[in-house]
Amino acid sequence: MAKETVQAVRNAEASALKMEKEALNKKEDIILEANQKAKKLIADVIHEAQSKADKEIKNAMRQHDIILEEARKEAENEARLLIEVAKAKEESAINLVISKVI
C-alpha cells in the first residue's frame, strides 16, 4: 500500500508537472496571439487614420482650388470694371479737352 501511495504521489507530481508545462505553453500562445492582435489593431488604426487624413487633405485641396478660382474670377471682374472705369474717364477727359478746344 505504501508503494501504491508513493506511485500515486509520483503520478500526481508527473501529472501536475505536465499540466504546468501545458499551462505555460498555453500562456505563451495566448500572449503571442494577443501581441499579434494588438499589432494588427495598431496597423488597422494607423491605416484608418491615414485614410481619413488623406481624405481631409483632398477635401482641403478641393476647397483651396475653389477659393483660388473664386478669387481669380473676382480679380478678373474687378480688373474688367477698373478698365471700364478707366475707359470712361479717358473718354470724359478727351471730351473735356475737346470741349475746351472748341
C-alpha positions, 0 to 999 in steps of 0.5 A, a space after each residue: 500500500 505504501 508503494 501504491 501511495 508513493 506511485 500515486 504521489 509520483 503520478 500526481 507530481 508527473 501529472 501536475 508537472 505536465 499540466 504546468 508545462 501545458 499551462 505555460 505553453 498555453 500562456 505563451 500562445 495566448 500572449 503571442 496571439 494577443 501581441 499579434 492582435 494588438 499589432 494588427 489593431 495598431 496597423 488597422 488604426 494607423 491605416 484608418 487614420 491615414 485614410 481619413 487624413 488623406 481624405 481631409 487633405 483632398 477635401 482641403 485641396 478641393 476647397 483651396 482650388 475653389 477659393 483660388 478660382 473664386 478669387 481669380 474670377 473676382 480679380 478678373 471682374 474687378 480688373 474688367 470694371 477698373 478698365 471700364 472705369 478707366 475707359 470712361 474717364 479717358 473718354 470724359 477727359 478727351 471730351 473735356 479737352 475737346 470741349 475746351 478746344 472748341 
